[in-house]
């Protein structure tokens, strides 16, 4: 923890001594590893060894919320497999990990631009199971957030964007969506696709409420290690 604090102290104490952020996302859980409770030098019960209660507590002690991210483009295949294998078990294990680490919730990072019907049905089951399970556990101190990563605009993860706008956000099945980092030079036009929707698509993608969309950009040029994602969300 001393080494971790040296590398990350700026997060909990910015220039004015106050936290530099209000939320940290620990990445990445691998869905099939979590289902199998995989164990090796990098994972314990399917959880990366760097995700510990001490790390979560380091941030929460300074009023910084902590989410666990599951997925990422490297783990798209693992998400696909888990959603058609055991989405209920995956959701239950995700809640158990959030609980065990005393985190504030989970971020879904499933980067499948062409999901099939079974995979989408699996994600619907995952979201419903996560919410049903956390509803039994939640209180004011433990909100059990659930968020969803989407592409910078609505052209890539179209089906996820469509369902988020039509159902998951209005029905409060997820708390907000994150418009992921743009490749190349970002433009507000890309991010605005989430706000405007895509009425010309068939079926159309409805607009999303601005307060439910967080926008991301790189703090460095992306070619250097440890590039930092900064999320901006309209309040």
ChimeraX commands (.cxc) that place a marker at each C-alpha (Angstrom):
marker #1 position 0.00,0.00,0.00 radius 0.5
marker #1 position 2.95,2.37,0.54 radius 0.5
marker #1 position 4.03,1.83,-3.07 radius 0.5
marker #1 position 0.42,2.23,-4.24 radius 0.5
marker #1 position 0.05,5.47,-2.31 radius 0.5
marker #1 position 3.22,6.93,-3.82 radius 0.5
marker #1 position 1.86,6.29,-7.31 radius 0.5
marker #1 position -1.71,7.39,-6.63 radius 0.5
marker #1 position -1.61,9.97,-3.84 radius 0.5
marker #1 position -2.44,12.74,-6.33 radius 0.5
marker #1 position -5.87,11.14,-6.78 radius 0.5
marker #1 position -6.85,11.42,-3.14 radius 0.5
marker #1 position -5.15,14.79,-2.56 radius 0.5
marker #1 position -5.10,17.22,-5.47 radius 0.5
marker #1 position -3.48,20.64,-5.50 radius 0.5
marker #1 position -5.84,21.93,-2.82 radius 0.5
marker #1 position -5.60,18.82,-0.66 radius 0.5
marker #1 position -9.00,17.59,-1.81 radius 0.5
marker #1 position -9.59,14.48,-3.95 radius 0.5
marker #1 position -8.90,15.06,-7.64 radius 0.5
marker #1 position -11.83,12.80,-8.68 radius 0.5
marker #1 position -15.10,11.55,-7.24 radius 0.5
marker #1 position -15.09,8.09,-8.82 radius 0.5
marker #1 position -12.46,5.48,-9.67 radius 0.5
marker #1 position -13.01,2.44,-11.93 radius 0.5
marker #1 position -10.83,-0.62,-11.28 radius 0.5
marker #1 position -10.31,-2.62,-14.48 radius 0.5
marker #1 position -10.78,-5.39,-15.62 radius 0.5
marker #1 position -12.73,-8.44,-14.46 radius 0.5
marker #1 position -12.79,-11.26,-17.05 radius 0.5
marker #1 position -16.29,-12.80,-17.21 radius 0.5
marker #1 position -15.37,-16.45,-17.76 radius 0.5
marker #1 position -12.60,-16.28,-15.15 radius 0.5
marker #1 position -15.12,-14.93,-12.66 radius 0.5
marker #1 position -17.61,-17.69,-13.48 radius 0.5
marker #1 position -14.91,-20.35,-13.05 radius 0.5
marker #1 position -13.32,-18.71,-10.00 radius 0.5
marker #1 position -10.00,-19.01,-11.85 radius 0.5
marker #1 position -6.87,-18.90,-9.73 radius 0.5
marker #1 position -3.27,-18.28,-10.79 radius 0.5
marker #1 position -0.54,-15.72,-10.14 radius 0.5
marker #1 position -2.71,-12.96,-11.60 radius 0.5
marker #1 position -6.17,-13.95,-10.32 radius 0.5
marker #1 position -7.76,-15.16,-7.11 radius 0.5
marker #1 position -11.27,-16.64,-7.45 radius 0.5
marker #1 position -11.48,-14.95,-10.83 radius 0.5
marker #1 position -10.57,-11.50,-9.50 radius 0.5
marker #1 position -7.32,-9.71,-10.47 radius 0.5
marker #1 position -4.97,-9.76,-7.49 radius 0.5
marker #1 position -4.75,-5.96,-7.60 radius 0.5
marker #1 position -8.45,-5.63,-6.73 radius 0.5
marker #1 position -8.49,-5.85,-2.95 radius 0.5
marker #1 position -10.55,-4.38,-0.12 radius 0.5
marker #1 position -7.50,-2.33,0.84 radius 0.5
marker #1 position -7.32,-0.70,-2.60 radius 0.5
marker #1 position -11.05,0.02,-2.62 radius 0.5
marker #1 position -10.86,1.35,0.94 radius 0.5
marker #1 position -7.95,3.61,0.03 radius 0.5
marker #1 position -10.26,5.61,-2.24 radius 0.5
marker #1 position -13.49,5.29,-0.27 radius 0.5
marker #1 position -11.79,6.68,2.83 radius 0.5
marker #1 position -11.56,9.95,0.87 radius 0.5
marker #1 position -15.20,9.89,-0.31 radius 0.5
marker #1 position -14.28,8.57,-3.76 radius 0.5
marker #1 position -16.70,6.01,-5.13 radius 0.5
marker #1 position -15.25,2.83,-6.64 radius 0.5
marker #1 position -16.67,0.72,-9.45 radius 0.5
marker #1 position -15.35,-2.57,-10.79 radius 0.5
marker #1 position -15.25,-2.84,-14.58 radius 0.5
marker #1 position -15.94,-6.19,-16.25 radius 0.5
marker #1 position -14.86,-6.65,-19.84 radius 0.5
marker #1 position -12.91,-4.47,-22.22 radius 0.5
marker #1 position -12.28,-5.16,-25.90 radius 0.5
marker #1 position -9.81,-7.97,-25.08 radius 0.5
marker #1 position -12.51,-9.83,-23.16 radius 0.5
marker #1 position -15.36,-9.47,-25.67 radius 0.5
marker #1 position -15.26,-13.19,-26.46 radius 0.5
marker #1 position -15.37,-14.05,-22.77 radius 0.5
marker #1 position -18.46,-11.85,-22.32 radius 0.5
marker #1 position -20.10,-13.54,-25.33 radius 0.5
marker #1 position -19.47,-16.97,-23.88 radius 0.5
marker #1 position -20.54,-16.09,-20.35 radius 0.5
marker #1 position -23.82,-14.53,-21.50 radius 0.5
marker #1 position -24.93,-17.67,-23.30 radius 0.5
marker #1 position -23.50,-20.02,-20.67 radius 0.5
marker #1 position -24.66,-18.69,-17.30 radius 0.5
marker #1 position -25.72,-15.02,-17.15 radius 0.5
marker #1 position -27.51,-15.52,-13.83 radius 0.5
marker #1 position -24.44,-17.04,-12.21 radius 0.5
marker #1 position -22.24,-14.31,-13.68 radius 0.5
marker #1 position -24.46,-11.58,-12.21 radius 0.5
marker #1 position -24.58,-13.27,-8.82 radius 0.5
marker #1 position -20.80,-13.64,-8.76 radius 0.5
marker #1 position -20.38,-10.01,-9.85 radius 0.5
marker #1 position -22.55,-8.85,-6.94 radius 0.5
marker #1 position -20.59,-11.09,-4.59 radius 0.5
marker #1 position -17.29,-9.52,-5.69 radius 0.5
marker #1 position -18.67,-5.98,-5.38 radius 0.5
marker #1 position -19.81,-6.95,-1.89 radius 0.5
marker #1 position -16.56,-8.63,-0.87 radius 0.5
marker #1 position -14.47,-5.65,-1.94 radius 0.5
marker #1 position -16.98,-3.11,-0.54 radius 0.5
marker #1 position -17.12,-1.39,-3.94 radius 0.5
marker #1 position -20.00,0.84,-5.01 radius 0.5
marker #1 position -21.02,-1.07,-8.11 radius 0.5
marker #1 position -20.14,-2.52,-11.49 radius 0.5
marker #1 position -19.39,-1.19,-14.96 radius 0.5
marker #1 position -20.41,-3.37,-17.94 radius 0.5
marker #1 position -17.80,-3.10,-20.69 radius 0.5
marker #1 position -19.05,-5.44,-23.43 radius 0.5
marker #1 position -17.65,-4.30,-26.77 radius 0.5
marker #1 position -19.68,-6.47,-29.13 radius 0.5
marker #1 position -20.91,-4.43,-32.09 radius 0.5
marker #1 position -22.91,-7.32,-33.58 radius 0.5
marker #1 position -24.45,-9.32,-30.71 radius 0.5
marker #1 position -26.73,-12.21,-31.56 radius 0.5
marker #1 position -30.16,-12.78,-30.02 radius 0.5
marker #1 position -28.92,-15.24,-27.39 radius 0.5
marker #1 position -26.17,-12.87,-26.25 radius 0.5
marker #1 position -28.58,-9.93,-25.94 radius 0.5
marker #1 position -31.04,-12.09,-24.01 radius 0.5
marker #1 position -28.15,-13.09,-21.76 radius 0.5
marker #1 position -27.27,-9.46,-21.08 radius 0.5
marker #1 position -30.90,-8.66,-20.28 radius 0.5
marker #1 position -30.87,-11.57,-17.81 radius 0.5
marker #1 position -27.56,-10.38,-16.36 radius 0.5
marker #1 position -28.86,-6.85,-15.79 radius 0.5
marker #1 position -32.15,-8.05,-14.27 radius 0.5
marker #1 position -30.39,-10.54,-11.99 radius 0.5
marker #1 position -27.83,-7.96,-10.85 radius 0.5
marker #1 position -30.60,-5.50,-9.99 radius 0.5
marker #1 position -32.85,-8.10,-8.33 radius 0.5
marker #1 position -29.94,-9.31,-6.20 radius 0.5
marker #1 position -28.71,-5.87,-5.21 radius 0.5
marker #1 position -32.24,-4.65,-4.44 radius 0.5
marker #1 position -32.24,-7.10,-1.54 radius 0.5
marker #1 position -28.91,-5.78,-0.26 radius 0.5
marker #1 position -28.94,-2.07,-1.04 radius 0.5
marker #1 position -29.21,0.74,1.45 radius 0.5
marker #1 position -28.23,4.40,1.49 radius 0.5
marker #1 position -24.60,3.54,2.19 radius 0.5
marker #1 position -24.44,0.81,-0.47 radius 0.5
marker #1 position -26.14,1.94,-3.68 radius 0.5
marker #1 position -24.81,-0.86,-5.95 radius 0.5
marker #1 position -24.46,1.23,-9.09 radius 0.5
marker #1 position -24.61,-0.39,-12.53 radius 0.5
marker #1 position -23.20,1.48,-15.52 radius 0.5
marker #1 position -22.60,0.65,-19.18 radius 0.5
marker #1 position -19.72,1.55,-21.47 radius 0.5
marker #1 position -20.80,2.57,-24.98 radius 0.5
marker #1 position -18.80,3.78,-27.93 radius 0.5
marker #1 position -18.03,7.48,-28.31 radius 0.5
marker #1 position -21.05,7.74,-30.63 radius 0.5
marker #1 position -24.03,5.54,-31.48 radius 0.5
marker #1 position -22.61,3.93,-34.63 radius 0.5
marker #1 position -20.57,1.04,-33.15 radius 0.5
marker #1 position -22.44,-0.56,-30.24 radius 0.5
marker #1 position -25.79,0.20,-31.86 radius 0.5
marker #1 position -27.94,-2.47,-30.21 radius 0.5
marker #1 position -26.60,-1.67,-26.75 radius 0.5
marker #1 position -27.10,2.06,-27.38 radius 0.5
marker #1 position -30.64,1.39,-28.64 radius 0.5
marker #1 position -31.64,-0.64,-25.59 radius 0.5
marker #1 position -29.96,1.75,-23.16 radius 0.5
marker #1 position -31.93,4.69,-24.58 radius 0.5
marker #1 position -35.27,2.89,-24.87 radius 0.5
marker #1 position -35.31,0.76,-21.73 radius 0.5
marker #1 position -32.32,0.46,-19.45 radius 0.5
marker #1 position -31.90,4.18,-18.66 radius 0.5
marker #1 position -35.59,5.23,-18.49 radius 0.5
marker #1 position -36.45,2.17,-16.37 radius 0.5
marker #1 position -33.43,2.79,-14.12 radius 0.5
marker #1 position -31.90,-0.60,-14.82 radius 0.5
marker #1 position -28.55,1.17,-15.26 radius 0.5
marker #1 position -27.43,4.44,-13.68 radius 0.5
marker #1 position -25.69,6.03,-16.65 radius 0.5
marker #1 position -23.74,5.23,-19.82 radius 0.5
marker #1 position -20.15,6.15,-20.54 radius 0.5
marker #1 position -19.30,7.39,-24.05 radius 0.5
marker #1 position -15.91,5.76,-24.42 radius 0.5
marker #1 position -12.70,7.44,-25.54 radius 0.5
marker #1 position -12.61,8.56,-29.17 radius 0.5
marker #1 position -9.97,7.13,-31.48 radius 0.5
marker #1 position -7.96,9.93,-33.02 radius 0.5
marker #1 position -9.04,13.53,-32.49 radius 0.5
marker #1 position -12.26,13.60,-30.45 radius 0.5
marker #1 position -15.15,15.82,-31.47 radius 0.5
marker #1 position -18.28,16.87,-29.63 radius 0.5
marker #1 position -20.24,15.70,-32.68 radius 0.5
marker #1 position -19.36,12.09,-31.90 radius 0.5
marker #1 position -20.50,12.32,-28.29 radius 0.5
marker #1 position -23.60,14.31,-29.23 radius 0.5
marker #1 position -24.95,11.31,-31.14 radius 0.5
marker #1 position -25.97,9.88,-27.77 radius 0.5
marker #1 position -27.92,13.05,-26.93 radius 0.5
marker #1 position -29.52,13.49,-30.36 radius 0.5
marker #1 position -30.18,9.83,-31.07 radius 0.5
marker #1 position -30.24,8.29,-34.54 radius 0.5
marker #1 position -33.75,8.73,-35.93 radius 0.5
marker #1 position -32.59,7.60,-39.39 radius 0.5
marker #1 position -31.55,4.14,-38.17 radius 0.5
marker #1 position -33.85,1.14,-38.52 radius 0.5
marker #1 position -34.89,0.60,-35.81 radius 0.5
marker #1 position -34.06,4.12,-34.56 radius 0.5
marker #1 position -31.88,4.88,-31.54 radius 0.5
marker #1 position -33.69,7.24,-29.20 radius 0.5
marker #1 position -31.99,10.24,-27.54 radius 0.5
marker #1 position -30.48,9.79,-24.08 radius 0.5
marker #1 position -30.85,12.29,-21.25 radius 0.5
marker #1 position -27.65,14.40,-21.07 radius 0.5
marker #1 position -27.39,13.87,-17.31 radius 0.5
marker #1 position -27.17,10.11,-17.96 radius 0.5
marker #1 position -24.20,10.30,-20.35 radius 0.5
marker #1 position -20.61,10.53,-19.14 radius 0.5
marker #1 position -18.00,11.54,-21.71 radius 0.5
marker #1 position -14.39,10.32,-21.72 radius 0.5
marker #1 position -11.10,11.51,-23.17 radius 0.5
marker #1 position -7.45,10.65,-22.79 radius 0.5
marker #1 position -5.40,12.76,-20.42 radius 0.5
marker #1 position -2.29,11.72,-22.39 radius 0.5
marker #1 position -1.82,10.92,-26.08 radius 0.5
marker #1 position -2.64,7.22,-25.65 radius 0.5
marker #1 position 0.75,5.98,-26.89 radius 0.5
marker #1 position 2.26,6.24,-23.43 radius 0.5
marker #1 position 1.64,3.72,-20.65 radius 0.5
marker #1 position -0.86,4.47,-17.91 radius 0.5
marker #1 position -3.01,6.83,-19.93 radius 0.5
marker #1 position -5.80,8.04,-17.67 radius 0.5
marker #1 position -9.47,8.11,-18.55 radius 0.5
marker #1 position -11.29,11.16,-17.28 radius 0.5
marker #1 position -15.10,11.08,-17.27 radius 0.5
marker #1 position -17.15,14.24,-17.48 radius 0.5
marker #1 position -20.85,14.03,-16.69 radius 0.5
marker #1 position -23.48,16.73,-16.92 radius 0.5
marker #1 position -25.00,17.32,-13.49 radius 0.5
marker link #1:1,2 radius 0.2
marker link #1:2,3 radius 0.2
marker link #1:3,4 radius 0.2
marker link #1:4,5 radius 0.2
marker link #1:5,6 radius 0.2
marker link #1:6,7 radius 0.2
marker link #1:7,8 radius 0.2
marker link #1:8,9 radius 0.2
marker link #1:9,10 radius 0.2
marker link #1:10,11 radius 0.2
marker link #1:11,12 radius 0.2
marker link #1:12,13 radius 0.2
marker link #1:13,14 radius 0.2
marker link #1:14,15 radius 0.2
marker link #1:15,16 radius 0.2
marker link #1:16,17 radius 0.2
marker link #1:17,18 radius 0.2
marker link #1:18,19 radius 0.2
marker link #1:19,20 radius 0.2
marker link #1:20,21 radius 0.2
marker link #1:21,22 radius 0.2
marker link #1:22,23 radius 0.2
marker link #1:23,24 radius 0.2
marker link #1:24,25 radius 0.2
marker link #1:25,26 radius 0.2
marker link #1:26,27 radius 0.2
marker link #1:27,28 radius 0.2
marker link #1:28,29 radius 0.2
marker link #1:29,30 radius 0.2
marker link #1:30,31 radius 0.2
marker link #1:31,32 radius 0.2
marker link #1:32,33 radius 0.2
marker link #1:33,34 radius 0.2
marker link #1:34,35 radius 0.2
marker link #1:35,36 radius 0.2
marker link #1:36,37 radius 0.2
marker link #1:37,38 radius 0.2
marker link #1:38,39 radius 0.2
marker link #1:39,40 radius 0.2
marker link #1:40,41 radius 0.2
marker link #1:41,42 radius 0.2
marker link #1:42,43 radius 0.2
marker link #1:43,44 radius 0.2
marker link #1:44,45 radius 0.2
marker link #1:45,46 radius 0.2
marker link #1:46,47 radius 0.2
marker link #1:47,48 radius 0.2
marker link #1:48,49 radius 0.2
marker link #1:49,50 radius 0.2
marker link #1:50,51 radius 0.2
marker link #1:51,52 radius 0.2
marker link #1:52,53 radius 0.2
marker link #1:53,54 radius 0.2
marker link #1:54,55 radius 0.2
marker link #1:55,56 radius 0.2
marker link #1:56,57 radius 0.2
marker link #1:57,58 radius 0.2
marker link #1:58,59 radius 0.2
marker link #1:59,60 radius 0.2
marker link #1:60,61 radius 0.2
marker link #1:61,62 radius 0.2
marker link #1:62,63 radius 0.2
marker link #1:63,64 radius 0.2
marker link #1:64,65 radius 0.2
marker link #1:65,66 radius 0.2
marker link #1:66,67 radius 0.2
marker link #1:67,68 radius 0.2
marker link #1:68,69 radius 0.2
marker link #1:69,70 radius 0.2
marker link #1:70,71 radius 0.2
marker link #1:71,72 radius 0.2
marker link #1:72,73 radius 0.2
marker link #1:73,74 radius 0.2
marker link #1:74,75 radius 0.2
marker link #1:75,76 radius 0.2
marker link #1:76,77 radius 0.2
marker link #1:77,78 radius 0.2
marker link #1:78,79 radius 0.2
marker link #1:79,80 radius 0.2
marker link #1:80,81 radius 0.2
marker link #1:81,82 radius 0.2
marker link #1:82,83 radius 0.2
marker link #1:83,84 radius 0.2
marker link #1:84,85 radius 0.2
marker link #1:85,86 radius 0.2
marker link #1:86,87 radius 0.2
marker link #1:87,88 radius 0.2
marker link #1:88,89 radius 0.2
marker link #1:89,90 radius 0.2
marker link #1:90,91 radius 0.2
marker link #1:91,92 radius 0.2
marker link #1:92,93 radius 0.2
marker link #1:93,94 radius 0.2
marker link #1:94,95 radius 0.2
marker link #1:95,96 radius 0.2
marker link #1:96,97 radius 0.2
marker link #1:97,98 radius 0.2
marker link #1:98,99 radius 0.2
marker link #1:99,100 radius 0.2
marker link #1:100,101 radius 0.2
marker link #1:101,102 radius 0.2
marker link #1:102,103 radius 0.2
marker link #1:103,104 radius 0.2
marker link #1:104,105 radius 0.2
marker link #1:105,106 radius 0.2
marker link #1:106,107 radius 0.2
marker link #1:107,108 radius 0.2
marker link #1:108,109 radius 0.2
marker link #1:109,110 radius 0.2
marker link #1:110,111 radius 0.2
marker link #1:111,112 radius 0.2
marker link #1:112,113 radius 0.2
marker link #1:113,114 radius 0.2
marker link #1:114,115 radius 0.2
marker link #1:115,116 radius 0.2
marker link #1:116,117 radius 0.2
marker link #1:117,118 radius 0.2
marker link #1:118,119 radius 0.2
marker link #1:119,120 radius 0.2
marker link #1:120,121 radius 0.2
marker link #1:121,122 radius 0.2
marker link #1:122,123 radius 0.2
marker link #1:123,124 radius 0.2
marker link #1:124,125 radius 0.2
marker link #1:125,126 radius 0.2
marker link #1:126,127 radius 0.2
marker link #1:127,128 radius 0.2
marker link #1:128,129 radius 0.2
marker link #1:129,130 radius 0.2
marker link #1:130,131 radius 0.2
marker link #1:131,132 radius 0.2
marker link #1:132,133 radius 0.2
marker link #1:133,134 radius 0.2
marker link #1:134,135 radius 0.2
marker link #1:135,136 radius 0.2
marker link #1:136,137 radius 0.2
marker link #1:137,138 radius 0.2
marker link #1:138,139 radius 0.2
marker link #1:139,140 radius 0.2
marker link #1:140,141 radius 0.2
marker link #1:141,142 radius 0.2
marker link #1:142,143 radius 0.2
marker link #1:143,144 radius 0.2
marker link #1:144,145 radius 0.2
marker link #1:145,146 radius 0.2
marker link #1:146,147 radius 0.2
marker link #1:147,148 radius 0.2
marker link #1:148,149 radius 0.2
marker link #1:149,150 radius 0.2
marker link #1:150,151 radius 0.2
marker link #1:151,152 radius 0.2
marker link #1:152,153 radius 0.2
marker link #1:153,154 radius 0.2
marker link #1:154,155 radius 0.2
marker link #1:155,156 radius 0.2
marker link #1:156,157 radius 0.2
marker link #1:157,158 radius 0.2
marker link #1:158,159 radius 0.2
marker link #1:159,160 radius 0.2
marker link #1:160,161 radius 0.2
marker link #1:161,162 radius 0.2
marker link #1:162,163 radius 0.2
marker link #1:163,164 radius 0.2
marker link #1:164,165 radius 0.2
marker link #1:165,166 radius 0.2
marker link #1:166,167 radius 0.2
marker link #1:167,168 radius 0.2
marker link #1:168,169 radius 0.2
marker link #1:169,170 radius 0.2
marker link #1:170,171 radius 0.2
marker link #1:171,172 radius 0.2
marker link #1:172,173 radius 0.2
marker link #1:173,174 radius 0.2
marker link #1:174,175 radius 0.2
marker link #1:175,176 radius 0.2
marker link #1:176,177 radius 0.2
marker link #1:177,178 radius 0.2
marker link #1:178,179 radius 0.2
marker link #1:179,180 radius 0.2
marker link #1:180,181 radius 0.2
marker link #1:181,182 radius 0.2
marker link #1:182,183 radius 0.2
marker link #1:183,184 radius 0.2
marker link #1:184,185 radius 0.2
marker link #1:185,186 radius 0.2
marker link #1:186,187 radius 0.2
marker link #1:187,188 radius 0.2
marker link #1:188,189 radius 0.2
marker link #1:189,190 radius 0.2
marker link #1:190,191 radius 0.2
marker link #1:191,192 radius 0.2
marker link #1:192,193 radius 0.2
marker link #1:193,194 radius 0.2
marker link #1:194,195 radius 0.2
marker link #1:195,196 radius 0.2
marker link #1:196,197 radius 0.2
marker link #1:197,198 radius 0.2
marker link #1:198,199 radius 0.2
marker link #1:199,200 radius 0.2
marker link #1:200,201 radius 0.2
marker link #1:201,202 radius 0.2
marker link #1:202,203 radius 0.2
marker link #1:203,204 radius 0.2
marker link #1:204,205 radius 0.2
marker link #1:205,206 radius 0.2
marker link #1:206,207 radius 0.2
marker link #1:207,208 radius 0.2
marker link #1:208,209 radius 0.2
marker link #1:209,210 radius 0.2
marker link #1:210,211 radius 0.2
marker link #1:211,212 radius 0.2
marker link #1:212,213 radius 0.2
marker link #1:213,214 radius 0.2
marker link #1:214,215 radius 0.2
marker link #1:215,216 radius 0.2
marker link #1:216,217 radius 0.2
marker link #1:217,218 radius 0.2
marker link #1:218,219 radius 0.2
marker link #1:219,220 radius 0.2
marker link #1:220,221 radius 0.2
marker link #1:221,222 radius 0.2
marker link #1:222,223 radius 0.2
marker link #1:223,224 radius 0.2
marker link #1:224,225 radius 0.2
marker link #1:225,226 radius 0.2
marker link #1:226,227 radius 0.2
marker link #1:227,228 radius 0.2
marker link #1:228,229 radius 0.2
marker link #1:229,230 radius 0.2
marker link #1:230,231 radius 0.2
marker link #1:231,232 radius 0.2
marker link #1:232,233 radius 0.2
marker link #1:233,234 radius 0.2
marker link #1:234,235 radius 0.2
view
